[in-house]
Amino acid sequence: MPVDQSLVGRVFPPTRPYRVSEEKVREFAAAAGSGWEPGDPVPATFPIVLAFDAMNAFLDEVGVELARIVHGEQRFAYERPVVPGDVLTAELSVATLRQIGGNDIIGTVSELKDDSGTLVCTATATLVHRGGEA
Amino acid sequence: MEAQTSPVLEAGATLPPKTYPVTRASLVRYAGASGDFNPIHWSDRVATSVGLPGVIAHGMFTMALVARAVAEWTGGAEVVELGGKFTNPVVVPDDDRGTEVTVAATVKAVADGMATLALEVTSGGQKVLGMPKAVVRVEQGRG
């Protein structure tokens, strides 16, 4: 079932504040095979932890099953590095929506802000909703 | 990472490719660390039911390996931009070997304190990311 075109431009509520902990960053780095110690840079893809939360909330809201989603594209643009101790929220908005070959191609932008409301990182994702056939 | 020597980030430089193993266990671990429990990354039954050849790696796991390569090449330089398109899935067989992801790069440009890396990310000889790119901050006098 195609995703409703009226989603374009919609801004979803921010995720609940997330405190970046050294333990979580170490676990995330280890999952990609890297050691991590306090003072080391936080892995550049770490914001996906929040962006994924925002995406899950969005999919729930629009009634799309996660198993039908394939990640099409992901980009991160940083205003400053994420550091342990940051308290971040992610606010997802739907930028674009196209239907190609029975799939919905959903362009989303998640803005990660710190607890002062300052933009830290913009995570841009294209989600492919495999609709139709099954 | 402070102990590593300064990288040579000059325009045109080719950085030594990095190859990382990817097994089903890697995917389980990444699922837990990232919170991405999409069953297409751990269940062949679900993966094939939505038309995939089998369990595939999280695109973001592949990108995490790219970030790891960039961090290793640059001694942990600040990443200002990172991204790419997931053009081909990384299929991970359910055996002890799994598969591998290789990350290669050339330094495309160094300007205004930033180095732009043009990346090539392959698995089984096939490109898996489209237009992967990283931009890192380089210290003055070091770029």
Interface residues (C-beta under 8 A of the other chain):
Chain A: K24 E27 F28 A30 A31 A32 G33 S34 G39 D40 P41 P43 A44 T45 I48 V49 F52 D53 L66 A67 R68 I69 V70 H71 G72 E73 Q74 R75 F76 A77 Y78 P81 T124 T126 R130 E133 A134
Chain B: M1 E2 Y20 S26 R29 Y30 G32 A33 S34 G35 D36 F37 N38 P39 I40 V46 S49 V50 G51 L52 H58 G59 M60 F61 M63 A64 L65 A67 R68 V70 A71 G76 A77 E78 V79 V80 E81 L82 G83 G84 K85 F86 P89 G130 A134
